Amino acid sequence: MASENLSIARPVLHEQVAHRLRQMLVEGLIPPGGKLNERTLCEELSISRTPLREAIKMLAAEGLVELLPNRGSVAVQLSEADVRHTFEVMAGLEGLSGELAAQRVTEAELNEIKALHYEMMAAYTRRDLSAYYQVNAAIHRSFNAAAKNPVLTATYNQVNARLQALRFRSNQDGDKWQRAVDEHIAMVHALEARDPAALRQVLMQHLDNKRNVVIEQLRSSRQPIFASPEGSSLSDSPFQTEGHAP
């Protein structure tokens, strides 16, 4: 019985670890290019190295982490060209998701998306970026799910994983955050109206604006989007960036 319990619990543990690491990557607690220090992570997460390494392999398969021979693993760092190309694809996937969702969404799905929207607006009112981001991401996933196309969903999830940290950072400017909120209001209206063209257009514009903000951030400073949400600098992080002294 004990061995059976272990065989069930173990995959659950490394999936939980992978979920926590994703959050740390998205929120900049592990910066792009930062090395994933196994000893530090094991201590912080109170786990052994086995589930940690399994979680890191999962993230590597998702394109969030790069495994370096004899050097451990680092958080993937996208160049400006990578950002442009990935957002270009993501805008198309978001647009198609919206177009199909407007045609196929059920009343229950619509109500769920509206509920998430109200929850997101509450987080925005509190200026709770972490909560806002999580609900925001759930809304975008819900549009994709309402499209009811499993091939689209698989592609969407794969590409979207590379952009989560950048999408999180794109809302830290007050005016740009307000514009993103306004675009979400337009999304809900288009979905309620079941207007495929309108929803496709606003979603693609939303992604184009995100791309522009991210590129602006990349250019304006060497690493402005890699600071932690609390405003600490990289020097405050236990995860050093490749090529920098500890």
FENKAVEN-V351264 format. One record per pair of residues at least 24 apart in sequence whose ideal C-beta (glycine too) atoms are under 10 Angstrom apart, sorted by the first residue. I is the first residue (numbers start at 1). J is the second residue. D is the distance in Angstrom with one decimal. If there is no record, write none. Layout:
I	J	D
I	J	D
This chain:
9	51	9.9
10	50	8.2
10	51	7.0
10	54	8.3
11	51	9.0
11	54	8.1
12	51	9.5
13	47	7.1
13	48	9.3
13	50	9.1
13	51	4.7
13	52	9.7
13	54	8.5
13	55	8.7
14	47	8.7
14	50	8.0
14	51	4.1
14	52	7.8
14	53	8.4
14	54	3.9
14	55	4.8
14	56	9.2
14	57	8.7
14	58	7.1
15	51	9.0
15	54	8.8
15	55	7.5
15	58	7.5
16	45	9.1
16	47	9.0
16	51	8.3
16	55	8.3
17	41	8.5
17	42	9.8
17	45	6.2
17	47	6.1
17	51	5.2
17	52	5.9
17	53	9.5
17	54	7.7
17	55	3.9
17	56	8.6
17	58	8.8
17	59	9.7
18	51	9.0
18	52	9.4
18	54	8.0
18	55	3.9
18	56	8.0
18	57	8.9
18	58	4.6
18	59	6.0
18	61	10.0
18	62	8.6
18	64	9.3
18	65	9.9
19	55	8.4
19	58	9.6
20	44	9.2
20	45	6.4
20	47	9.5
20	55	8.2
21	45	8.5
21	52	8.4
21	55	5.8
21	56	7.3
21	58	8.7
21	59	6.0
21	64	8.1
21	65	8.0
21	75	9.3
22	55	9.2
22	58	9.3
22	59	6.9
22	62	8.3
22	64	6.9
22	65	9.9
22	161	8.2
22	164	7.3
22	165	9.3
23	130	8.6
23	133	9.8
23	134	8.8
23	164	9.4
23	168	9.8
24	75	8.9
24	165	9.7
24	228	9.5
24	237	9.9
24	239	8.5
25	59	7.5
25	64	5.8
25	65	7.8
25	75	5.6
25	76	8.6
25	161	9.6
25	164	7.4
25	165	5.7
25	168	9.6
25	239	9.9
26	64	9.1
26	130	9.2
26	133	7.3
26	134	9.3
26	137	8.8
26	161	9.9
26	163	9.8
26	164	4.6
26	165	4.9
26	166	9.2
26	167	8.3
26	168	5.0
26	169	9.0
26	229	9.7
27	129	8.7
27	130	6.6
27	133	8.1
27	164	9.5
27	165	7.7
27	168	6.3
27	169	9.0
27	228	6.9
27	229	5.2
27	230	9.4
28	75	9.5
28	165	6.6
28	168	7.7
28	169	7.1
28	223	9.6
28	225	7.2
28	226	5.5
28	227	6.1
28	228	5.1
28	229	6.6
28	230	9.6
28	232	9.2
28	234	9.1
28	237	8.4
29	75	10.0
29	228	5.5
29	229	8.0
29	230	9.3
29	232	9.2
29	237	6.8
29	238	9.1
29	239	7.6
30	64	9.7
30	65	9.0
30	74	9.0
30	75	5.1
30	165	9.2
30	226	9.6
30	228	9.6
30	237	7.5
30	238	9.1
30	239	4.8
30	241	9.8
31	74	9.7
31	75	6.5
31	77	8.3
31	165	8.8
31	223	7.1
31	225	9.0
31	226	4.0
31	227	8.0
31	228	8.3
31	233	9.8
31	234	5.7
31	237	6.4
31	239	6.7
31	240	9.2
31	241	6.1
32	64	10.0
32	74	8.6
32	75	5.3
32	76	6.7
32	77	3.7
32	78	7.0
32	165	6.9
32	166	9.0
32	223	8.2
32	225	8.3
32	226	5.9
32	241	8.0
32	242	10.0
33	66	9.4
33	74	6.0
33	75	6.4
33	76	8.3
33	77	4.1
33	78	10.0
33	223	8.7
33	226	8.0
33	234	9.5
33	239	9.5
33	240	9.3
33	241	4.4
33	242	5.3
33	243	7.6
33	244	8.5
34	73	10.0
34	74	6.4
34	75	5.0
34	77	8.6
34	226	8.1
34	234	7.8
34	237	6.9
34	238	9.3
34	239	4.0
34	240	6.5
34	241	5.0
34	242	7.6
34	244	9.2
35	68	8.8
35	71	8.0
35	72	6.0
35	73	7.3
35	74	5.1
35	75	8.1
35	238	9.9
35	239	6.1
35	240	5.5
35	241	7.2
35	242	6.0
35	243	10.0
35	244	9.5
35	246	9.3
36	65	6.7
36	66	9.9
36	67	9.8
36	72	6.5
36	73	4.8
36	74	6.8
36	75	7.0
36	239	6.7
37	72	7.8
37	73	9.7
37	238	6.4
37	239	6.0
37	240	7.6
37	246	9.4
38	72	7.0
38	73	8.6
39	238	9.6
40	237	9.8
40	238	4.7
40	239	7.2
40	240	9.9
41	238	8.7
41	239	8.5
43	238	9.3
44	238	7.8
59	161	8.6
61	158	9.6
61	161	9.7
62	157	8.4
62	158	7.3
62	160	9.8
62	161	4.5
62	162	8.2
62	164	10.0
63	158	7.2
63	159	8.7
63	161	5.9
63	162	5.2
64	161	5.9
64	162	7.1
64	164	8.1
64	165	8.5
66	242	9.4
68	242	8.2
71	242	8.2
72	242	9.7
74	239	9.0
74	240	9.6
74	241	8.0
74	242	5.3
74	243	9.9
75	165	8.2
75	226	9.4
75	239	7.8
75	241	8.8
75	242	9.3
76	161	9.7
76	162	7.1
76	165	9.2
77	165	9.9
77	223	9.7
77	226	8.8
77	241	8.5
77	242	8.5
78	162	6.9
78	163	8.4
78	165	9.0
78	166	7.3
78	214	9.0
78	218	8.8
79	218	8.7
80	214	9.0
80	215	6.1
80	218	5.7
80	219	7.6
82	162	8.0
82	163	10.0
82	166	10.0
83	162	9.3
83	163	8.2
83	166	6.7
83	210	9.9
83	211	6.7
83	214	5.6
83	215	6.1
83	217	9.9
83	218	6.9
84	211	6.8
84	214	9.4
84	215	7.1
86	159	6.4
86	160	9.3
86	162	5.5
86	163	5.9
86	166	8.6
86	211	8.7
86	214	9.9
87	159	9.4
87	162	9.8
87	163	6.9
87	166	8.2
87	167	9.4
87	207	5.9
87	208	7.5
87	209	10.0
87	210	6.7
87	211	3.7
87	212	9.0
87	214	7.4
87	215	8.7
88	207	8.7
88	208	8.9
88	211	7.7
89	155	8.6
89	156	9.8
89	158	10.0
89	159	5.5
89	160	9.9
89	162	9.7
89	163	9.7
89	207	9.7
90	140	9.8
90	155	10.0
90	156	8.1
90	159	5.4
90	160	6.4
90	162	8.6
90	163	6.0
90	167	9.1
90	203	9.9
90	204	9.6
90	207	5.6
90	210	8.6
90	211	8.4
91	203	7.7
91	204	4.7
91	205	8.5
91	206	8.3
91	207	3.7
91	208	6.0
91	209	9.9
91	210	8.7
91	211	7.5
92	155	9.9
92	159	9.5
92	200	9.7
92	203	9.9
92	204	7.4
92	207	8.7
93	144	7.8
93	147	9.8
93	152	6.9
93	153	9.5
93	155	6.3
93	156	4.9
93	157	9.7
93	158	9.7
93	159	6.2
93	160	7.7
93	203	9.3
93	204	9.8
93	207	8.8
94	140	6.9
94	143	7.5
94	144	7.9
94	156	7.9
94	159	9.8
94	160	8.8
94	187	9.9
94	199	9.7
94	200	8.5
94	202	9.6
94	203	4.3
94	204	6.5
94	205	9.9
94	206	7.2
94	207	5.3
94	210	9.8
95	196	9.8
95	197	10.0
95	199	8.3
95	200	4.3
95	201	7.5
95	202	9.0
95	203	5.2
95	204	4.1
95	205	9.2
95	206	9.4
95	207	7.9
96	144	9.1
96	147	7.2
96	149	8.1
96	152	6.3
96	155	9.7
96	156	8.8
96	196	9.9
96	200	7.2
96	203	8.9
96	204	9.4
97	140	8.0
97	141	9.3
97	142	9.6
97	143	5.0
97	144	4.3
97	145	8.6
97	146	7.8
97	147	4.7
97	149	8.1
97	152	6.5
97	153	8.4
97	156	6.5
97	199	8.9
97	200	8.7
97	203	7.1
98	140	9.5
98	143	5.6
98	144	8.8
98	146	9.0
98	147	7.8
98	187	7.2
98	190	7.4
98	191	7.7
98	195	9.6
98	196	7.4
98	197	9.5
98	198	8.6
98	199	3.8
98	200	4.9
98	201	8.4
98	202	7.4
98	203	4.2
98	204	8.1
98	206	9.4
99	143	9.9
99	147	7.9
99	195	9.6
99	196	4.3
99	197	7.3
99	198	9.5
99	199	6.5
99	200	4.1
99	201	9.3
99	203	8.5
99	204	9.8
100	143	9.0
100	144	8.9
100	146	7.6
100	147	3.6
100	148	7.0
100	149	6.1
100	152	7.4
100	196	7.5
100	199	9.4
100	200	9.0
101	142	8.2
101	143	4.9
101	144	7.5
101	145	8.2
101	146	3.8
101	147	4.8
101	148	8.3
101	149	9.7
101	187	9.7
101	190	9.6
101	191	6.6
101	194	9.2
101	196	8.3
101	199	6.8
101	200	9.5
101	203	9.3
102	143	9.1
102	146	8.5
102	147	9.1
102	187	9.9
102	190	6.6
102	191	5.9
102	192	9.4
102	193	7.9
102	194	5.1
102	195	5.8
102	196	4.2
102	197	8.4
102	198	7.7
102	199	4.6
102	200	7.8
103	146	9.3
103	147	8.5
103	148	9.4
103	194	7.1
103	195	9.8
103	196	5.5
103	199	9.5
104	146	6.2
104	147	6.4
104	148	5.1
104	149	8.8
104	194	9.4
104	196	9.7
105	142	9.1
105	143	8.5
105	145	9.5
105	146	4.3
105	147	8.5
105	148	8.9
105	191	6.3
105	192	9.4
105	194	7.2
105	199	9.6
106	146	7.6
106	148	9.4
109	142	6.9
109	143	9.4
109	145	7.5
109	146	4.9
109	148	9.5
109	191	9.1
110	142	9.6
110	146	8.0
110	188	8.9
110	191	6.3
110	192	6.8
110	194	8.8
112	138	9.4
112	139	9.6
112	142	6.5
112	145	9.5
112	146	9.1
113	138	9.1
113	139	6.2
113	142	5.0
113	143	7.2
113	145	9.6
113	146	7.4
113	187	8.7
113	188	6.9
113	191	6.5
113	192	9.3
114	139	9.8
114	188	6.2
114	191	8.5
114	192	7.8
115	139	10.0
115	142	10.0
116	140	9.9
116	141	9.6
116	142	6.5
116	184	9.9
116	188	9.5
117	142	9.7
117	181	9.8
117	184	6.5
117	185	7.9
117	187	8.2
117	188	5.2
117	191	9.6
118	188	9.6
120	181	8.0
120	184	6.8
121	181	7.2
121	184	8.3
121	185	8.5
124	171	8.9
124	177	7.3
124	178	8.6
124	180	9.1
124	181	5.6
124	184	9.1
125	181	9.9
127	174	8.8
127	177	8.6
129	168	7.5
129	169	9.4
129	171	6.3
129	172	6.9
129	177	8.3
129	229	6.3
130	168	8.4
130	229	6.3
132	168	9.4
132	171	7.0
132	177	8.3
132	180	9.4
132	181	8.9
133	164	8.6
133	167	7.5
133	168	4.9
133	169	9.5
133	170	9.9
133	171	7.1
133	229	9.4
134	168	9.5
136	167	8.1
136	168	9.0
136	171	8.1
136	180	8.1
136	181	9.3
136	184	7.4
137	164	7.2
137	167	7.6
137	168	8.7
139	184	7.0
139	187	7.9
139	188	8.7
140	167	8.8
140	184	9.5
140	187	9.2
140	203	8.4
140	206	9.0
140	207	9.6
142	191	9.7
143	187	7.5
143	191	7.6
143	199	7.9
143	203	7.2
146	191	8.1
163	207	9.0
163	210	8.1
163	211	9.2
163	214	8.5
165	214	9.7
165	225	7.7
165	226	8.6
166	210	7.5
166	211	8.7
166	213	8.9
166	214	4.7
166	215	9.6
166	217	8.5
166	218	9.0
166	225	7.0
167	207	9.0
167	210	5.9
167	211	9.9
167	213	9.5
167	214	8.1
168	225	8.7
168	229	8.3
169	210	9.7
169	213	8.3
169	214	7.1
169	217	6.5
169	218	10.0
169	224	8.2
169	225	3.9
169	226	8.2
169	227	9.0
169	229	9.2
170	209	8.2
170	210	4.9
170	211	8.6
170	212	9.0
170	213	4.3
170	214	5.5
170	216	9.3
170	217	7.5
170	225	8.1
171	210	8.9
171	213	8.4
172	213	9.1
172	217	8.5
172	224	9.0
172	225	7.9
172	227	9.4
172	229	8.5
172	231	10.0
173	213	7.1
173	216	9.1
173	217	8.6
176	209	7.6
176	210	9.0
176	212	9.1
176	213	5.4
176	216	9.1
176	217	9.9
177	213	9.7
179	206	9.1
179	209	6.6
179	213	9.2
180	206	7.0
180	209	7.3
180	210	7.6
180	213	8.8
182	206	9.9
183	207	9.8
183	209	7.3
183	210	9.6
